[in-house]
């Protein structure tokens, strides 16, 4: 069993910054890709940013140039630095970890952290 926990959400003004963290812990596992997703009220969950074990990143067009994803493999932790925040960034942000336990791959989600950007 792997546990994924997000932290760092909160309230920010437009133009401000927030940093999210996601820590994975549990049984012996290997983390493959990790990603941040978000879901605004009345909308579907969407990918925000993703990063592979080798550090290759991918961003949604709406956040490219403003958000930066990174990970510390030694700590099984991933980060999302969010700059130049906009009201439309308001959503619950979820962390996803694609892990391998022995020879089987699993996908784990965190409980989500609220990000609210005021205009």
C-alpha positions as MATLAB code, in Angstrom:
seq = 'XXXXXXXXXXXXXXXXXXXXXXXXXXXXXXXXXXXXXXXXXXXXXXXXXXXXXXXXXXXXXXXXXXXXXXXXXXXXXXXXXXXXXXXXXXXXXXXXXXXXXXXXXXXXXXXXXXXXXXX';
ca = [
       0.000    0.000    0.000;
       1.270    3.442   -0.930;
       0.015    6.667    0.596;
       0.100    9.924   -1.308;
      -0.393   13.174    0.586;
      -0.571   16.693   -0.792;
       0.146   19.874    1.114;
       0.631   23.566    0.483;
      -2.702   24.681   -0.889;
      -4.437   27.802    0.296;
      -5.554   31.258   -0.698;
      -3.552   33.562   -2.954;
      -4.203   36.781   -4.782;
      -4.037   36.998   -8.537;
      -0.428   37.348   -9.557;
       0.764   35.612   -6.431;
       2.470   32.296   -5.866;
       1.893   29.023   -4.060;
       3.948   25.860   -3.791;
       2.356   22.431   -3.533;
       4.087   19.325   -2.263;
       3.219   15.674   -2.683;
       4.858   12.952   -0.619;
       4.545    9.234   -1.311;
       5.198    6.666    1.386;
       4.484    3.049    2.194;
       5.620   -0.398    1.188;
       8.561   -1.130   -1.087;
       7.807    0.552   -4.379;
       9.293    2.361   -7.313;
       7.761    5.627   -8.435;
       7.458    5.944  -12.180;
       5.716    9.101  -13.333;
       4.057   11.593  -11.000;
       1.598   14.273  -11.878;
      -0.586   17.094  -10.694;
      -4.224   17.278  -11.701;
      -6.926   19.747  -10.803;
     -10.687   19.864  -10.741;
     -12.695   23.054  -10.603;
     -16.377   23.054   -9.577;
     -18.530   21.736  -12.372;
     -15.568   20.737  -14.506;
     -13.737   17.526  -15.252;
     -10.407   16.728  -13.668;
      -7.556   17.843  -15.915;
      -3.836   17.251  -16.024;
      -1.795   20.243  -14.946;
       1.767   18.931  -15.063;
       3.581   15.623  -15.044;
       7.138   14.447  -14.538;
       8.799   11.112  -15.271;
      11.333    9.355  -13.090;
      14.021   10.717  -15.386;
      12.817   14.291  -15.003;
      11.013   14.807  -18.303;
       8.164   17.260  -17.778;
       4.891   18.001  -19.494;
       2.526   20.900  -18.862;
      -0.992   21.861  -19.776;
      -1.016   24.800  -22.167;
      -2.909   26.904  -19.636;
      -0.082   26.756  -17.069;
       3.022   26.564  -19.243;
       5.461   29.294  -18.324;
       3.770   29.933  -14.970;
       3.962   26.577  -13.183;
       7.020   24.430  -12.612;
       6.987   20.777  -11.592;
       9.911   19.057   -9.929;
      10.637   15.992   -7.845;
      13.113   14.754   -5.282;
      13.482   11.032   -5.926;
      15.414   10.482   -2.699;
      12.459   11.814   -0.708;
       9.703   10.390   -2.959;
       8.359   13.911   -3.119;
       7.049   16.053   -5.946;
       6.489   19.798   -6.034;
       4.462   22.266   -8.055;
       5.612   25.871   -7.980;
       2.745   28.043   -9.129;
       3.536   31.622  -10.096;
       1.471   34.381  -11.688;
      -1.670   32.739  -10.385;
      -4.986   33.536  -12.016;
      -8.530   33.177  -10.644;
      -9.092   30.408  -13.177;
      -6.405   28.366  -11.402;
      -8.846   27.944   -8.518;
      -9.492   24.232   -8.071;
      -8.782   21.208   -5.925;
      -5.329   19.977   -6.875;
      -4.615   16.263   -6.763;
      -1.341   14.402   -6.807;
      -1.036   11.163   -8.735;
       1.748    8.641   -8.407;
       2.293    5.834  -10.895;
       4.202    3.218   -8.933;
       5.517   -0.307   -9.381;
       5.274   -2.741   -6.472;
       7.286   -5.828   -7.335;
       6.118   -6.326  -10.940;
       2.691   -4.684  -10.856;
       1.921   -1.043  -11.627;
      -0.573    0.903   -9.604;
      -1.954    4.422   -9.682;
      -2.464    6.242   -6.396;
      -4.212    9.539   -5.761;
      -3.938   11.958   -2.890;
      -6.943   13.428   -1.143;
      -6.540   16.796   -2.829;
      -5.654   20.275   -1.643;
      -7.702   23.390   -2.311;
      -6.152   26.306   -4.177;
      -8.180   29.499   -4.305;
      -7.025   32.541   -6.246;
      -8.834   35.807   -5.644;
      -8.983   38.598   -8.194;
];
